[in-house]
Amino acid sequence: MSGLRTIALCLLSMASAYSQTIDIDWETDTLDHAPSELSGVVTAKVVVHNVNDLLFAYKVSIRETARGTDDLGLLTQFLSKNTGRTEAVADVKAPACLETFNSLKRTLAAILEVVEKDPGFNPEPVGDTFRSVPLQETVTAWNKIEGLVRLSEQLHDALVADAAKTDCTGAIKNDITDFLSTTWHEFLKKIGTIRNKANGPHTYEERITLRPDYDYAITVAEYYKGKLTKQRTFDVKPTSNILTLSAGPMFTGIRNPVYEGRRVPVNGGDPITALVVSQNSGYRTTGVAQLNYLLPWQGVSGHSLGLALSLGPSIRLSGGEQDVSALGFFGGISVYLWRRLFLTPGVHVGEFADFPAGFFPGRPIPTDFGELNPVKRVTVKFGLGISFKVADFSRFIPKTTTEPTTANKSTEAKPTEAKPAKAKPQK
């Protein structure tokens, strides 16, 4: 038994929960992926793709209602079209101190002109806010200056080397020193932030908590200089798989006997009327409709294999004529596969027709004894259910016939009431 228990625990530990991620494409305003179902409270990661994080700040908020790509290629595809690429600089002869200084200042001015004036970097005012600039527009603006930025870095290195030469002295050298210590560092700080974001994944992530049986409205807001520029709301309505319905046969230890008087032969004498018990096997088959609840521990509530608490009514399928209730109750712990097949050992509570008072199998029935009335009682026995996932229980509910109208009732013949058969007296 310990070996089987170890195997079962290993199998349950292998049933890992799926990663819960909500993916939103900010460029197309679409919800690309969200959890389709939940087994319990999870922390989901909201990932907003294609955000223009070069310019804007983002925030995610959710409203809970009870019920329920890496884009680096966008940059590299423009490198071959960039007129300011560094390959063209390799053949340029290093300028003298002053010439290099002027070249670097002209290059920085050209870069800053794009950064400060290009619409891709500077959203236009729209009313009391600003235009939402698509990511691709800003990436295109960055591609215009990316080669110039690399050129400026090469010119900076050349300027440092030229400034150390003996022919670079006086006011020119002082101007170069001041430029490198102030203007160049401010430029690097500004351009470095843009470059890091331009080469980033362009995603915004935030974690939220999702619970079963709730619907969610996830709102993503975009801001520029504290002003709201764009806002979109996406509905996420995961189904809850905490509860699964199933139905199928159940093998129960509650017997369903039938008691009747029959004529039986007696050695050396005339036949007598004695008590005969039929349909009295140790186990019988009945039907069960189960409500299966996942246990609140992820280690035993996997998607493909796990445990569930199963409860529901049992329904006698056929057999038995002792006027006992056809309904019972069945409950236990189920082992499920893919939350479709449920194997449930448990307890079955139901009504049982015991022997008529004072009788046992084969006892002669006295003459004119009357009816054989079993002693009915509620009992609890072991049961084993094998049930299968269903959408609902409607197909298992018997259809009722429409009652006739008052006019029809008056013309219909009343059925004759059947009386229970009496046991034949002993001769």
N, C-alpha and C positions, 0 to 999 in steps of 0.2 A: 504493500500500500504506500510506503514511503517513496518508493521509486515512481509510482504513478503520480503522486503528489508533486514530486520534483519536476517531472515532465510537464505537468499542467502549469506549474508556476513559470517554467521557462517559456512555454508557449504564450502565456499571458504577457510576460515581460517583453516578448518580441512584438506585440501588437502596439505599435507606437502611434501617438496621435498625429494627425496631419498638421502641417504648418498653416497657421491662420494669417493670411496677408490680404489686405485690401489695396488693389492697384487702381490708380486713377491717372488718366492721361489728361494733363492740363491743357495741352495744345488743342486736342479735339473735344474736350469737355465730355469724356466718356468714362464710365466705370468699367474697366477691363476685367476685373476679377474681384470676387468677394466670397467669403465662406458660404457654401450652399446649405450647410447644416451645422448644428452645434450639439455637443454632448454635455457641455457644462460651461461654467464661466471661464473664458479664455482672454488672454491679452493679445489683441490683434495689432499688427503693425500697418498703419496707413502709409502707403508710399505714393506720393504724387510725382509723376514723371513729367519730364519736359517743362519744368518750371524755369522761368527766367530769373535764376538766382543771382545773375550779374547785377540786376537792378532792383529786384523786388524782394520783400520779406513775405513769409507765408505763415498761415496759422490754420490749424484744423480744430473744429469743434463738432460735437455730436449732440443730437437730441434723441433720447431713448424713449420709445413708446412701447408700453406693454401690449401684447396681443391677446410683436415680434419684430529698358534696355539701356543698356549702356549706350549713350548717345555721343561717345567720343568720336565716332566716325563722321558725325556732322561737321567736326572741325577739320579732320585730316583730309576730307575730300576736296577741300578748297586750297590745300597747300600748293598743289601743282599750278593753280591759277594765280597765286599771289605774286604780284610784280615786285614785292620787296623782299623776296627770299634771299637767304644768306649766301646761296651759291654764287650770286652775281657779285658778292663783295670779295670773294676769295682772291680775285685777280686784281683788285684795286690796290695800288701802291699806297703804303701808309703815308698820310700827309704830315707836314711839319706841324709844330706845336699850335700855331695860330690857326692854320687851315683846319686842323683836326678839331680844334675848339669850335670854330664856326660851323663845321659840318655837324658836330654833335648838337649844337643849339638849334640848327635848322631842322634836324631830324626830330628832336623833341617837340619843336613847335608844330610840325606836321602831325605828329601823333596826338598831341593834346588838342589840336583843332578838331580831329575826328571824335575824340572822346568827349569834348565839350559841346560839339555842334551836331554830330550825326544823330538823326532820329532814333537809330538803333540803340544809342546810349542815353538819349535824353527824351523821355516821354513828353509829348506835347500836352499842355493843359486842356482839359475837357470839362467845362463848367467849373465846379469847385474841386475837381480831382484831376487825374491824369489818364492818358490813354494807356491801355494794357498792351505792352509791346511783346509780340510773340518771340519765343526763344530764338528761332531761326533768323529773325531780323537782327538781333543783337550779335549772334554768332557771325553773321555776314559782315557786320561792322567790325568785329574783332579781327576777322580775316584780312581786312583792309590794312590793318596796322601791325599784325603779328610779325611780318617780315621786317618792318621798320623797327620794332622793338628789339629784335635780334641784332639788327644793324647798329642800333644805339648802344647796345652792350659791347659790340666789337669796337665801336668808336670810343667808348669810355676806356676800354683797355688800352687802345692806342694812345689816347690822350694822357693817361697816367704814365705811359712809357715815354712819350715826347716831353712831358713836363719835367721829367728827370734829366733831360739832356741839358748840356751847358748853354745852348743857344736859347733856351726858354727861361728868361729872367725878367725881373722888374715887375711892372704893372700887369703884364700879360699873365705871368705866373701867379700873381696874387689873385687876379680874377678867376683863373682856373681853379685855384685852391678853394676860393669861396663857392664857386659853382658846384664843385664836387662834394663839398660838405653840406650844402643846403639844397639847392635846386635838384641835384641828381638824387639825393636820398628821398626827397619828397616825391619825385617822379617814380622811383622804384617802389615806394610804398603804395602809391595809387595804382600803378600798372601791375604790380605783383598781385594785388587783390583781384583785379580783373582777370589776369591770366590764370590764376589758381581756379577761379570759378569757371572760366571758359574751358579748362581742361578737366573739369569735374564731371560727375555723373548726371548732373542736372535733375536731382530728385530731392524731394522734401519728405522726411519721415517723422511720424509721430505715433505713439502707442496709445491704444484705447482699449477699454474693457467691454467685451460682448457677453451677453447672457442669453441663454435659451428662452424662447417664448417672448422675445421682445423684437420690435422693429426699430430700425435706426435711420436717422437722417444725418448724413455726414456732410458737413459744410466746410469747404476749403475757401479761404479768403486770401487775396493778394493785396499787398500794401506797397505804396511808394511815398516816401517822406511822410509816413503816418496817415496817408489818405488811402481809403479803400478804392482800388482800381478794378477789381473783378472778384466776383463771388459766385460759386456754384455749389449746389446741394445735390447729393447722390443718395438714393434710397437703398439700403441694405436690409433685406428681409430673409435671414437664414431660417430654414425650417428647424424645428426642434426634434431631435431623435432620442430625447430622454424616454419618451413613451413609444413603444411599438406594439401594434395589435397583431395577434396570431390566433390561429384556430387549428384544431386537429384532434386526433384520437387520444384517449387517455386510458391506461390500463389500471384498474382500481381493484383493491381488495374488498370493497363493499359488495357483498353478494346481492343477488336479486331473485330470491327463490320464489317458487310457486307451490302452494300447498293445496292438495286436493285428495278427496277420498276415492279410492279405486278398489275394484274387486281383485283380490290376490289369492292364489291357491295356498292351501295349508296341507301339510303332510298328514295323511290319514283322516282328512275331514273335508267338509264343504268349504268352498271359497268364502272369504270374509271381506268386508270393506275396511281397509286400513289406510292410514295417512301415508301418502307418497309425496316426496319433495323432488321437484324437478328444477332445472335451470339453477343449480346450486354449486357451480364450479368455483374454485378458489379465487380466480381472477376473471373479470369480464371487461368488455370494451365499452366505453362511453365517450361522449364528445366533450370538449372543453374549449372555451373562448377565453384567451388570456390577455391581460394588460401587463406588458413587460417593461419594467422601469430599470434603466441603467443605474448601476451602483455609483455613488459619488466619488469614486477613486479611479483616476485615469489608468492606473496600472492594471485594473481588472475590467476596464470598459473600453477595450480596443475596438477598432473598426471591423476587423476580420474575425476576432475571437475575443470572448469576454463572458462576464457574468451579468445576470439581471435578476431582479426580484419580480416574480411572476404571480399574479393573482387573477382569479376570475371564476365565473360560474361553470359548473359541469351540467351537461344535459344528457339524460338517459336516451339512448338511441332507439332501443326496442326491447321487448321482453318484459316480463313482470306483470302480474295482474292483481296485485295486492293493494292497490290504491295508495301507494306511497308516492311522495313527491318526486317528480322527474328532475327537479333542480337540486343541485348541491353546490359546494364550494371547494375550490382547489387552489392550493398555493405552495410555492417552493422557490428554490434558487435554480435558475436556468443557466445552462451553458449554451451559448449561441455561436453560430457560424455566419459571418457577414450580416448579422442582424436580420437573417431571413429564416433560419432553421433554429428552433428552440427545443432543447432536450431538458425536461423539467422533472426531476424527482421531488416529490413533496407529499403533503398530507391531503387526503380527500375527506371532506365532511359531508355526510348525506344521511337520508332516512333509510332504515333497514327494516324489513318485515321478518321478525323472528317467529319461532314456532308458536302456534296457538297455545294458550295457557293449558298446561297439563299434558301436552302432546310431545311425542318424539317420533322419528321415522319408524314406520311399521306398526305403530300402535293401532289396535282395532278402534274403529269409531262406533260408539254405542248407537243402538237403534234410536231413531228420532232425536239424534243429537242436535240437529240444526246446522247452522252455518259454521264454517271453519274461519274464525277471525284471527289473523296473525297479530302478534303483539308488536306494534310499530315503535321504533326508538331511533334516536340519532346516534350514529357511531362515527368513529374516526379511524381511517385506515390509510396505509401507504398507497400512493398512486404514482404512475410514471406517464408524463405527457410528452407527446411528440407533436409539435405544432409548427405551422408555417405562417409567414408574414402575410397579412391581409390589409387592405386599405380601410375596410370597415366591416362591421358585422351584419350589414343589411341582408346579405344573401343567406344568412343563417337564421333569420327571423321568419317564422312561418307567416304566410299571407292570410289575412282574415277575410272572410266572405262578407259581403254587404248584407245587412239584415233586411228582410222584406218589409215593405211599407205596411201600414196598419190595414189598408184595404186587402192586401195580399194575405196578411196574417189570418184574417177572418175566414178566408176560403181554403187555407191550407190545412191538410189533415195533420193532427198532432201525432208525433211518433209515440209508439208504445214504449213505456219505460221498461228497460230490461232489469229483471231481478236476479240477484246472485243465485247461483245454483247451490242447492243444499246437498250435503253429503248423503249418500245412500246408506240406509240403516243396515246393520249387520244382520245376516240371516242365521 
